[in-house]
């Protein structure tokens, strides 16, 4: 099951680059998590992305 990053990002009106900057992660990380090529990452990265989207980690990354 894909992560819900793209939906949450679009809801906020962010580009992939804007989200990456806000979360302090690479754009490649955002792209990989959105398209499913990255399925495992650190808790720190998940927390940063969720925080940048004003969401809980579980809302975006868990079924």
N, C-alpha and C positions, 0 to 999 in steps of 0.2 A: 504494500500500500504506500503510495507516495505521501511525502510530507505535505502539510498544508501551508507551506511558506508562500508560494506564489499567490494563493488566494488572499492571505493576510497582507501580503505586500501590496497587492493591487487595491485592496480595501483602504489602505493608508495612502495610496497614490504615489508610492515610491517606485523608482526604477531599481533594477538590480544593483546598480552602482551606488545609488543613494542608501539603500539598505545596507550594503557592505560597509560603506563609510560610517553610518550610524552605529552599526554593530561592531565596528573595528575588526572585520574579517575580510578576506579577499573576495572580489567579485566572482572568482572561479569557484569559491566555496558555495556561494549563493546559487550559482548556476548548477553546480553538481548536485546540490541538495534538492533543487527544484526539479531537475530532469531525471533524478534517480541514479545518476552515475556515482554519486557518493551516498552510501547508506549507513556509514559508521563515522562518527566524529566525536569530539570530546564534549563532555558535559558543559565545559566553559563556553564552547562555541554555541551550543544549543541555547544556553542561558543568555548569551549576548544577543543572539538573533531574536529570541522571544522578547527580551527586554526592549529592543529597538522597535518592535512591533506592538508594544504594550499588551502582550499576551503572556499567558502561562506556557511553560515548556510543554506541558501535557496537551494544551489546546492545539499545538502545531505539530508535535512530533510523536504523539501517542495515539493509538486507535481509540 
